[in-house]
Structures are given as structure tokens and as C-alpha cells.
């Protein structure tokens, strides 16, 4: 499947991005990564910031390719899944990202007190890796959209 197929299926819409938009999205990711490291953040809140950072990175990659996910219920899942089509993210990365997405849903909407020891560090590490991956990909594939 390709992004053109996604467009045909009405999962994405065409979008014209700019260097300013990409910089803003990466800045949102950086802010969320910083927020994830603030002392005193509740254990249940700790997966939220890394997911927000990862989502901003995925949104930036999709925008660089000329698309955005159609907004609505469950728009986070295709945004994350688009990383395979935009940056060539590995199935393993997508699996881990989906785990972070599902974890965020649980702690945000379903249950409190479900933190698992060590998971916050793993999620933060994953989001940082994705941030680096997307920036490298942008610099290689869309240098006109990346500030020097």
C-alpha cells in the first residue's frame, strides 16, 4: 500500500507543508520530550509526553510527503502507521509505537494506577529515537523543509 492508496481510500488528504510547519512540529516534539523528563510527573502521565512527541514527528514526516491524516476519531493510529510509508520505519518500530499509542489510551481514558516499572524510560527512549530518525530522514529526503 502507498500514500496514494491512502488518498484514494480517503484516509489522508493532500497537504502543502513548509519549513516553518516542519520546524513547529519538531519543536512540539522537543517540548514533549522535555516535559517527559520533568521530575514529579505521575507514573500514569509518563507515557503521554513521549507519545505526543512521537505523534508530532510522524505528523511532520507525513506533511513533508504532502499529506495529513483526515482528522476524526482514531486519527492517531494511521498517523503512527504512516511512518512505514513516509520514513520507511521498520515493522519493529511500528510495533513499539503502537504499544506506546495503546498505553497512552489506557492511561488517558480507561484506567488510573496502571504504570509499569521501567516503561516510562523505554517510551522516552523510543520517542527520542523516532525524533532522530525523522530528522535524519527529513534532511536526506526533504532538505528544503529543514532549517539548517
C-alpha positions in Angstrom: 0.0 0.0 0.0 1.2 3.5 -0.7 0.2 7.0 0.4 -1.6 7.4 -3.0 -3.7 4.4 -1.9 -4.4 6.1 1.4 -5.5 9.1 -0.5 -7.8 7.0 -2.7 -9.2 5.4 0.4 -9.8 8.9 1.9 -7.6 8.1 4.9 -5.4 11.2 4.2 -5.8 14.5 2.4 -3.3 16.4 0.4 -1.4 19.0 2.3 1.2 21.5 1.3 3.9 21.8 4.0 6.6 24.4 4.7 9.8 24.6 6.5 8.1 26.6 9.2 5.4 24.0 9.8 8.0 21.2 10.0 10.1 23.3 12.4 7.0 23.9 14.6 6.1 20.2 14.6 9.6 19.2 15.6 9.6 21.9 18.2 6.4 20.4 19.7 8.1 17.0 19.8 11.1 18.6 21.5 8.9 20.3 24.1 7.1 17.0 24.8 10.4 15.2 25.2 11.5 17.8 27.7 8.1 17.6 29.5 8.5 13.8 29.8 11.6 14.4 31.9 10.1 16.8 34.4 10.5 15.4 37.9 7.3 14.6 39.7 5.3 13.6 36.6 2.8 11.0 37.6 3.7 7.4 36.5 0.4 7.2 34.6 1.2 10.5 32.9 4.7 9.5 31.8 3.6 7.7 28.5 1.6 10.7 27.4 4.5 13.1 26.6 6.6 10.6 24.7 3.6 9.6 22.6 2.8 13.3 21.9 6.4 13.7 20.7 6.2 10.7 18.5 2.9 11.8 17.0 4.4 15.2 16.1 7.3 13.5 14.4 5.0 11.2 12.4 2.9 14.2 11.5 6.0 16.1 10.3 7.0 13.2 8.1 3.6 12.8 6.6 3.4 16.6 6.0 6.7 16.6 4.3 5.3 14.0 1.9 2.4 16.2 1.1 -0.3 14.7 3.2 -2.1 14.8 6.5 -4.4 12.3 8.2 -8.0 13.1 7.9 -9.0 14.3 11.4 -11.5 12.4 13.4 -11.8 9.5 15.9 -8.7 7.3 15.9 -6.6 9.6 13.7 -3.5 8.9 15.9 -3.3 5.2 14.7 -2.9 6.0 11.0 -0.6 8.8 11.7 1.8 6.4 13.5 1.3 3.7 10.9 2.2 6.2 8.1 5.8 6.1 9.3 6.3 3.0 7.3 5.2 4.7 4.1 7.0 8.0 4.8 10.3 7.3 6.5 10.5 3.5 5.9 10.2 2.8 9.6 10.7 -0.8 10.5 7.9 -3.1 11.5 9.6 -3.4 14.9 9.5 0.4 15.4 5.8 0.5 14.3 5.0 -2.3 16.7 6.7 -0.5 19.6 5.0 2.8 18.6 1.6 1.1 18.5 2.3 -0.2 22.0 3.0 3.3 23.2 -0.2 4.6 21.5 -2.3 1.9 23.2 -0.6 2.6 26.5 -1.5 6.3 26.2 -5.1 5.4 25.5 -5.2 3.2 28.6 -3.8 5.8 31.0 -5.6 8.7 29.4 -9.1 7.3 29.0 -9.5 4.0 30.8 -7.6 3.3 34.0 -5.5 5.0 36.6 -2.7 3.4 38.5 -1.6 1.1 35.7 2.1 2.3 35.4 4.6 -0.5 34.9 8.2 -0.1 36.3 10.6 0.9 33.6 8.1 1.5 30.9 8.4 5.3 31.1 12.2 5.2 30.3 11.5 2.8 27.4 8.9 5.1 26.0 11.1 8.1 26.3 14.0 6.3 24.6 11.7 5.2 21.8 10.3 8.7 21.2 13.9 10.2 21.2 15.0 7.5 18.7 12.0 8.4 16.5 12.7 12.1 16.7 16.3 11.5 15.5 15.1 9.0 12.8 12.6 11.5 11.4 15.1 14.4 11.4 17.7 12.3 9.5 15.0 11.2 7.1 13.9 14.8 6.5 17.4 16.1 6.0 18.0 13.3 3.4 14.7 13.4 1.6 13.3 16.9 2.1 16.2 19.2 2.9 14.2 22.2 1.7 11.9 21.7 4.7 14.6 21.5 7.4 16.2 24.6 8.9 20.0 24.4 8.9 
